[in-house]
Amino acid sequence: MEKFSWILLERKTQLDDLIKRSFSTPCLIFKHSTKCFISDVALRRLEEQWSYSENQVLPYYVDAIKHRTISKHICEAFEENHETPQILLIQNGECILEATDMDIKAGEIEEVL
């Protein structure tokens, strides 16, 4: 299993940078609700299953409670419904995978890439 550190996504300008980066490296956004048990389970499971290096996928994390505005902005930018927990896989500026709740699995990322 590959060790990784989440890149905290807390400002709209970071989303612009993420979109630019997605043209060279796919970027995964995990929208987490710190008040939700299902979100905790989905986060832990994703971290346990993670097998990507930073050259393969860049992992971004947004606290959807603390940073609700950016969380909603992310969904508006990619025309997705606002949910938590939720992952969005961004490649070439487009959302190529969206999953919520217990459908969040590292294997889904591999299938899409």
C-alpha positions, 0 to 999 in steps of 0.5 A: 500500500502506498502512503500518501498525504491529503492535499487540503482543498480550502479555497476556490483558487486551489480548485483552479490549480487542481483543474490545471494539474489534472491535465498532467496528473488525475486529481481525486477530490474526497468531500468529507462530512466530519459529522457523518459515520458513513463518511468516516467509513468511506474515508478509512476504506479509501485510505486502506485501499489506496495504492497510487503514487502522487505521479498517478493520482493526486488526492485532495480532501475537503472538509464539507462542514468547515468549507461548505462554500468550496464544497458546493463550488466544486460540484457546481464547477463539475455539474455534480450534485452536492453530497457527502461523502463524495469523490470526484476524479478529475482528468483533463479538466473534466469529472470522469468519475463521481461516487458517493457513500459506500460506492467510494472504492479505490478499485473504481478509480483504477477501472476508470483510469 
